[in-house]
Every structure is written in C-alpha cells, then in structure tokens.
Amino acid sequence: MSGESFQVDLRGVVDLLARHLYSSPRVYLRELLQNGVDAITARRALAEGAPERIDLRPLPGGGLEVCDTGIGLTAADARELLATIGRSSKRDADLGGGREEFLGQFGIGLLSAFMVADEIDLVSRCARPGPEGQRSPAIRWRGFTDGRYELTELADDDPAIAVLEGAPGSAVRLVPRRDAEHWLAPDMVAALAEDFGGLLPVDVALEVRLDDGSLARRRLSGDELPWRVAYPNDAARTVALASYSERALGFTPLASIDVEIPIAGLTGVAFVLPAAVAPTTVAHHRVYLKRMLLSSGVTQVLPPWAFFVRCVLDASGLRPTASREGLYEDDLLLAAREALGERVRAWVLDTLTAGGPVARRFVEVHHLALRALALVDDEVLDLAVTTLPFESTVGAGTLRELAERAGDARLLFTRSLEEYRRIAAVAAHKGIVVVNGGYVYDADLLERAAARHRELGLAAAVADDIARTLDELEPVRELEILDAVVALRATLADQDCDILVRRYDPPELSAVLIDDRDGEHARAAHAEAATSDDVWGEILTGLTEPARPRRLILNDASATVRALLATRDGDVRDAATRSLYVTTVLASGLPLQTAEVTLMNESLSLLMERALGGDSTSTKDDR
Ligand SMILES: Nc1ncnc2c1ncn2[C@@H]1O[C@H](COP(=O)(O)OP(=O)(O)OP(=O)(O)O)[C@@H](O)[C@H]1O
C-alpha cells in the first residue's frame, strides 16, 4: 500500500483558519501574546531566572513588533513549526491534549496574524545551545498570506539581529494588511493587550514615545488575580472586589461569592447582579485560562438557573476550543459546572438561612431566580416557604405567614392570574386567603410547596371554593326576583352562560364569573353537594345546576344589580344584562369572542340611545 499525502491549497487554508475560525481579528494579539508567554515558560524550564518580558512596539508606517524573551527558534524549529500548519511544540504526543504548562497546542495560532497582516516577519535566536555547546545562530523567517515563506540564517553582523539586543528570544513583526491598519494602532494594541493579558504573570508593556522624544515602557499586565490579592481585612477586600467588578463587568455587585474548584485548577468570583434580569437571559462569564483571557462571553461555566450571577474565573485545567473563544465540553467542564452551581446554591442557602440585609435585598431583586431554583431544589423550596413573598387576598406575605393568617382554613391558590382576579375581590372581603399563582413559576412552585409542606394546608382553588364565599338570598327576596332572573337567564342562554343571584361583598362588585369550561370543578362540587345534607350542599347544587360552562353570579348587594332586577323595560334589561356579562368576562381577564364584542356594541348603543335621548333636551334647557 502506498501512502500519499493530501494536496493542500495553502491560500485556502490560511484564509479558512485566519478568517473563519475566529470571530474577530482582535484575537491576533492574544495569539501573539500567548506564543510569547509559552516561549518564556519553555525558556524558564531551561534557565530559572530568565527574564519574562513581552514588548509591544508600534512601528513607523503602521506595523507592530512583538518581542519576547522566550526560548526562541532554530532554523529547524522554524521549518517544522512555523511552516507546518497544525504543528505545535506544545502538544503532548501521548495524551493528545495540550501540555499543562502551555497555553497553545493546536499549531494554528500564528496564522491569526494574517487577519491583520500581509506578512509575518520573525527574527529569533534559540536559547538552547547547539550540539557542540555553541550559541545558536539567529534566524529570520518571513511568511506570506499565499503560503510562501523564506527562511534564512542570519550572520552575526546582520542589522536585523539588533532587535534581539544580543539575547535569546523572538521578535515578530507584522506588516499591516490594507484596511486592517486600525487593529495595529498603538491605542488599540494597548486596549487589546490589557484586555487579554492584563492578568498575565509576565511583564507585558507597550513602548511609547514621550514628549521629549525618549522611549518608555507602559506596563499593561502583571496584576495579581483580584481575588488572590492579600487585603488588610474583609471590608477592604469586599470594596476592592466590588470596584473590580465595576471595571471588568460594568456593575456594582450585590454580593460576591468566592469559588474554587481544585480538580479544574479553577479559582474566581461569582458576582451577584444588583438588578433583576429575565430568567431567559443567557449569562456571559469572563473566563481566563492560565491567566490569559479566553473570552468575556463564556456561557458554559454555570447551570442555566444561575442567571443572576456573572463570574470572573481563572482555570488551568479546562481546555479551550481551537478558536480559543470557548471551552471544550469535556467531563471536566461538566464537573466544574456542577461544582460551581453547587457553590452558588450553597451561598443562596447560607445567605437566606442567616437572614440580614443581603438576604433581604437578594430576595427582593432576585426572587424570580429563587423561584426557578426552588422549583428544582427541595432545600431551596424549604427556605422559599419562609422567605419568598407571594401576592394574596390579604396582602403580600411568605407562604408560612399566609398560612398563619388563614388559621384553620385552607390556604388556597389559583393557577392563573385570571382565576385570581375572578376570585380575589370576593375572597378578600370574606377574609379568605387566596394566593395568586399566576406569575412565572408560581403555579408549579405552589403545587410543589403544597405537596412537600402539608402543614401549610395549601390547596389549589376550585369552583366550589368560590361558591363558599357567596351567601344565599333570603327566601322572600328569592321569590321577589324570580321572574326577573328567568328573563335574565333567557337573555344569556345563547352565550351558554347561566345566571344566579347571591349576596356578597364588596357591594361595588356587580358580578363575578365562574368559568368552568372543562366542567371538572362543577362535577366535583355537584358530587360533594349530593353527599352532604347541610346548607352548603344546597348552595353548591344551586351553583352547579344547570351545568352550563359559565355562570354569571350577580351581586344582590350591588345597587346596579338591584336596579337591573327591578326594571320593567325589557330592552334596557336585555342590553344591560349583556353588557354586564361582557364587562365581567373582561374583568376576569378572559379573551372576548367576536360575538361578544358585537353583543357589547349593540347593547351599549341601545343604552346610550336611551340615556342620551332622554337627556339631550333637558341638558340644553338646564343651561
Ligand atoms: N514567539 C515564539 N517563540 C518561540 N516559538 C514560537 C513562537 N511563536 C511560535 N512558536 C512556535 O511555533 C509553533 C506554532 O505556533 P502557533 O501559534 O501557530 O501554534 P501553538 O501556539 O502551538 O498552538 P495554538 O494554535 O493553540 O496557538 C509553536 O508551538 C511554537 O513552538
């Protein structure tokens, strides 16, 4: 069998890797810094005290030179490593992954420079001595976008060597590509270097020309990880971390949570957002790998429920993807994500258990997050019962507080906002405690709380719960309005809605609607009524028969309803009944059908005609 190699069109590969792998040309600087840092790491493995410096030098004509005090390259290295795409000195041949101490591993990083440069010109001298102990000769390697390269060994008197200042190391010079000059401008270089390399442990500096013409180094890196700095006390640390969050993330945190996951070589801080965000928000975290910024948009380090924190992390054990803009989804990342989630969760539990101002503020701002978490986490649910506020007919309160208010009675909850609206006004006046379960997560949360905390006496409200809030009329009054009720029922028969009259508070409320389209509640109430012989049974029977899906329950305490029941004008009575029906449907939060809108318009027209027709002349006369 004869082995043949792929024929590769270099121009295509260079273009593909340089321009389609990375999301922005800005990463060119990160790749150059990374090569410098790795070269320095390799050199320090040879000679402990070797200098650790990277100089960024803007060139006249718009180019940029990046000089490092690293291991350097021999001509053979350059031929093998720089001129072979995908070849890296930093890969672990046995394990396939990148070697622990280095940032790079794929052997493609240098190509990213072609996003901003037409030519990469590298001068280098290897720190490793030759076979006879002699100093390695300096080399010059020039690579072009079309895949050509030139490699020369430099004579000791070659002026190109001057840049190395007689020491080992490398100088990479970029000749700007047309239209990409701004990526190489000094301010841009400083901003990129600070963003990517601000936390690097090596000395990265930009060369700047001072007013007197002399050159100076503006240091851009070397900061200790902010969470690793030794502060005089906890308060000073809190202030420093808060101000770091302002600079790096753009907000003053409500709290900060230290995180450490040894298996991933990970340390950092999770900052709690000071304001609420939608639960659908995808959280972006700032992740460093071996203190080089991977990306400020990493989404994979926390579980989705932790949308209320933003992390700044540094990890040595996690692996980057080839574009180095995200993390490779391996078992270690999975374990790290779980551990980080656990850490944030533990903070939530500790904070809520301890109480105090941070806990109060957290519940106030991030109650949605807490509800989301309580849905999937029993321990958080237990705490939520005593910390999370719910809206109810007796005001806002935690479930524990509301259960106390309900006393021996059941603590009811509705599964939707509409249901709550329908039931709330009447229940409030009766002192019945009903919790609004209509907001995001709440219905499911209340169901879970009801099942896990039976001591709360929490139960979903059904139609007969509403029935219990309404008083029967005196028999005399029943008789009095009998004919009127029959007429009213006839009016709404074509709406498939029954009419009943009860007396309840508040008197301003003319009617409530029981909407029981699936009929389940009605059947349950009916069955209950059939087996009970007390007065409730009768009321329930009254409410559930005939079993039309909707029942409009008029309030005999309302002046409007009393007037309606008393009127002898059939047209007005019909129109008023229909418009009362439609407004009650609306007030219940139910959608209006086209037929109902028509009904409303016709009824209102008639009522207005009657009202205006009677008044128009007298109004004039009154003036
Ligand atoms: N400044 C430098 N000093 C010494 N060697 C270098 C330098 N820059 C590049 N090299 C060598 O060239 C090789 C290829 O570099 P390149 O940036 O393309 O890939 P890499 O850093 O190995 O991996 P990655 O694709 O993950 O960045 C490196 O492995 C390294 O051996």
The ligand as an SDF file (V2000), in Angstrom:
LIG
                    3D

 31 33  0  0  0  0  0  0  0  0999 V2000
    7.4030   33.6810   19.8810 N   0  0  0  0  0  0  0  0  0  0  0  0
    7.7200   32.3830   19.7270 C   0  0  0  0  0  0  0  0  0  0  0  0
    8.8170   31.8790   20.3280 N   0  0  0  0  0  0  0  0  0  0  0  0
    9.1580   30.5880   20.1910 C   0  0  0  0  0  0  0  0  0  0  0  0
    8.4560   29.6940   19.4890 N   0  0  0  0  0  0  0  0  0  0  0  0
    7.3410   30.1080   18.8700 C   0  0  0  0  0  0  0  0  0  0  0  0
    6.9100   31.4730   18.9410 C   0  0  0  0  0  0  0  0  0  0  0  0
    5.7860   31.5950   18.2190 N   0  0  0  0  0  0  0  0  0  0  0  0
    5.5030   30.3670   17.7310 C   0  0  0  0  0  0  0  0  0  0  0  0
    6.4430   29.4830   18.1050 N   0  0  0  0  0  0  0  0  0  0  0  0
    6.4610   28.0310   17.7760 C   0  0  0  0  0  0  0  0  0  0  0  0
    5.6210   27.7930   16.6800 O   0  0  0  0  0  0  0  0  0  0  0  0
    4.6510   26.8060   16.9860 C   0  0  0  0  0  0  0  0  0  0  0  0
    3.3570   27.1240   16.2850 C   0  0  0  0  0  0  0  0  0  0  0  0
    2.7790   28.3200   16.8260 O   0  0  0  0  0  0  0  0  0  0  0  0
    1.2420   28.6090   16.7280 P   0  0  0  0  0  0  0  0  0  0  0  0
    0.9300   29.8810   17.3950 O   0  0  0  0  0  0  0  0  0  0  0  0
    0.8650   28.5300   15.2690 O   0  0  0  0  0  0  0  0  0  0  0  0
    0.5710   27.3960   17.4870 O   0  0  0  0  0  0  0  0  0  0  0  0
    0.5980   26.9650   19.0200 P   0  0  0  0  0  0  0  0  0  0  0  0
    0.8800   28.1530   19.8670 O   0  0  0  0  0  0  0  0  0  0  0  0
    1.4990   25.7900   19.1810 O   0  0  0  0  0  0  0  0  0  0  0  0
   -0.8810   26.4710   19.2150 O   0  0  0  0  0  0  0  0  0  0  0  0
   -2.2580   27.2890   19.1240 P   0  0  0  0  0  0  0  0  0  0  0  0
   -2.8020   27.0410   17.7770 O   0  0  0  0  0  0  0  0  0  0  0  0
   -3.0640   26.6670   20.2010 O   0  0  0  0  0  0  0  0  0  0  0  0
   -1.9100   28.7070   19.3660 O   0  0  0  0  0  0  0  0  0  0  0  0
    4.5340   26.8320   18.4970 C   0  0  0  0  0  0  0  0  0  0  0  0
    4.1460   25.5880   19.0090 O   0  0  0  0  0  0  0  0  0  0  0  0
    5.9450   27.2000   18.9200 C   0  0  0  0  0  0  0  0  0  0  0  0
    6.7560   26.0690   19.0120 O   0  0  0  0  0  0  0  0  0  0  0  0
  1  2  1  0
  2  3  1  0
  2  7  2  0
  3  4  2  0
  4  5  1  0
  5  6  2  0
  6  7  1  0
  6 10  1  0
  7  8  1  0
  8  9  2  0
  9 10  1  0
 10 11  1  0
 11 12  1  0
 11 30  1  0
 12 13  1  0
 13 14  1  0
 13 28  1  0
 14 15  1  0
 15 16  1  0
 16 17  2  0
 16 18  1  0
 16 19  1  0
 19 20  1  0
 20 21  2  0
 20 22  1  0
 20 23  1  0
 23 24  1  0
 24 25  2  0
 24 26  1  0
 24 27  1  0
 28 29  1  0
 28 30  1  0
 30 31  1  0
M  END
$$$$
